[in-house]
Amino acid sequence: MIMDTLDIKDDEYWMRRAFALADKAKMQNEIPVGAVLVQDNQLIAEGWNQMIGQHDPTAHAEIVALRKAGLSIENYRLLDMTLYVTLEPCIMCAGALIHARIKRIVYGAKDFKTGAAGSFIDIFSQQHLNHYIEVQGGILEQACSEQLSLFFKERRAQKKRQKQTFGQTSAFNESAS
């Protein structure tokens, strides 16, 4: 039982690190998702969403971390590593994690629209895969969910302000004509 407590503390530590990386994504106007790859309680690589800035639909936090880890250890097989990510991986990321042979995934918030670890679909439970990954969700779930909710709330408010400003500008232009 003591080991379980230590594992939870470690999971929370690394999830907080991923959470801080999600803030980096937010500062770059990206959806705030952060990921950390760890082996033997040592940081191997990290990443955050960079799709918009990199003009790359595959630049999800998980993929960025996988690429960095592969370069760091000079191998595409990332055996015995744990990925900590603030949002449940999507189908694309789930496939990449399986191919990389990640040992374990720990995620924060569930993603009911695209989550591939059970919220929308469960890729990891497919019986005919050549590699199986242990999955644990819900670590710092509330904080991760709130971070994402606040981001999208702010984004919707920003778009609303832009529409209002555009509407005022259009009305001004029409009256000036």
C-alpha positions in Angstrom: 0.0 0.0 0.0 2.9 2.4 0.7 4.1 1.9 -2.9 0.8 3.0 -4.3 1.0 6.2 -2.3 4.5 6.9 -3.6 3.3 6.2 -7.2 0.4 8.7 -6.8 2.8 11.3 -5.5 5.1 10.7 -8.4 2.2 10.8 -10.8 1.0 14.1 -9.4 4.6 15.6 -9.5 5.0 14.8 -13.2 1.4 15.8 -14.0 2.1 19.2 -12.5 5.1 19.5 -14.8 2.9 18.6 -17.8 0.4 21.2 -16.5 3.1 23.9 -16.5 3.9 23.0 -20.1 0.2 23.3 -21.0 0.6 26.9 -19.8 3.4 27.4 -22.3 1.0 26.2 -25.0 -1.6 28.7 -23.9 1.0 31.5 -23.9 1.6 30.6 -27.6 -2.2 30.7 -28.3 -2.3 26.9 -28.6 -4.8 24.6 -26.9 -3.2 24.1 -23.4 -2.0 20.5 -23.4 1.4 19.5 -22.0 3.2 16.1 -22.0 6.1 14.7 -20.1 8.0 11.4 -20.8 9.6 9.8 -17.8 11.7 6.7 -17.3 12.8 5.6 -13.8 11.5 8.8 -12.4 13.8 10.8 -14.7 12.7 13.3 -17.3 13.4 12.1 -20.8 11.5 14.6 -22.9 8.6 17.0 -22.8 6.3 18.8 -25.2 3.3 21.0 -25.5 0.7 21.6 -28.3 2.3 23.4 -31.2 -0.1 22.7 -34.1 -0.9 26.4 -34.9 2.6 27.8 -34.5 4.2 24.9 -36.4 1.5 24.7 -39.0 1.5 21.0 -38.3 -1.7 19.0 -37.4 0.5 16.3 -35.8 2.3 18.6 -33.4 0.2 17.5 -30.4 2.0 17.6 -27.0 2.4 13.8 -27.0 3.9 13.7 -30.5 6.3 16.5 -29.7 7.5 14.7 -26.6 7.8 11.4 -28.5 9.9 13.0 -31.2 12.2 14.6 -28.6 12.6 11.4 -26.7 13.4 9.4 -29.8 16.2 11.9 -30.7 17.4 12.0 -27.1 17.8 8.2 -26.7 18.5 7.6 -30.4 15.8 5.0 -30.7 12.1 5.1 -31.8 11.3 2.4 -29.2 10.6 4.2 -25.9 10.4 1.1 -23.7 9.7 1.4 -20.0 8.6 5.0 -20.3 5.6 6.7 -18.8 3.8 9.5 -20.6 2.1 12.2 -18.5 -0.3 14.3 -20.4 -2.9 16.8 -19.3 -5.6 15.7 -21.7 -6.6 12.1 -22.7 -4.7 11.2 -25.9 -6.6 11.3 -29.3 -6.6 8.4 -31.8 -3.5 9.7 -33.6 -1.5 10.0 -30.4 -2.7 6.7 -29.1 -1.4 5.0 -32.3 2.0 6.7 -32.0 2.2 5.7 -28.3 1.5 2.1 -29.2 4.1 2.1 -31.9 6.7 3.7 -29.6 6.0 0.9 -27.1 5.3 3.3 -24.2 4.8 1.3 -21.0 2.2 3.5 -19.3 0.1 6.6 -19.9 -1.2 8.9 -17.2 -3.6 11.6 -18.2 -5.5 14.4 -16.4 -8.7 15.5 -18.2 -11.1 13.2 -20.1 -11.8 14.1 -23.7 -15.4 13.0 -24.6 -15.1 14.3 -28.2 -11.8 12.7 -29.3 -10.3 10.8 -26.3 -8.9 7.4 -27.3 -8.4 5.9 -23.8 -12.0 5.2 -23.1 -13.9 8.5 -23.0 -14.8 8.5 -26.8 -13.2 5.3 -27.9 -10.7 2.9 -26.3 -7.9 2.1 -28.7 -5.7 0.7 -25.9 -8.1 -2.1 -25.0 -8.1 -3.6 -28.5 -7.2 -7.3 -28.2 -5.3 -7.7 -31.4 -2.6 -5.0 -30.8 1.0 -6.0 -30.8 1.7 -3.9 -27.7 -0.4 -3.0 -24.7 -0.1 0.1 -22.6 -1.3 0.6 -19.0 -3.6 3.6 -18.8 -4.5 5.7 -15.8 -6.7 8.7 -16.1 -7.9 11.3 -13.6 -4.6 12.5 -12.1 -5.2 16.2 -11.3 -8.3 15.9 -13.5 -10.1 18.9 -12.1 -7.2 21.3 -12.5 -6.5 20.0 -16.1 -10.2 20.2 -17.0 -10.5 23.7 -15.6 -7.4 24.8 -17.5 -8.9 23.7 -20.8 -12.4 25.0 -20.0 -11.0 28.5 -19.1 -9.0 28.6 -22.3 -12.0 27.8 -24.5 -14.2 30.2 -22.5 -11.6 33.0 -23.1 -11.3 32.1 -26.8 -15.1 32.2 -27.3 -15.2 35.6 -25.5 -12.4 36.9 -27.8 -14.2 35.7 -30.9 -17.4 37.4 -29.7 -15.5 40.7 -29.2 -14.0 40.4 -32.7 -17.4 39.9 -34.2 -18.8 42.9 -32.3 -15.8 45.0 -33.4 -16.2 43.8 -37.0 -19.9 44.6 -36.9 -19.2 48.1 -35.6 -16.5 48.6 -38.2 -18.9 47.4 -41.0 -21.6 49.7 -39.8 -19.2 52.6 -39.6 -18.0 51.9 -43.2 -21.6 51.7 -44.5 -22.5 55.0 -42.9 -19.4 56.7 -44.2 -20.2 55.7 -47.8 
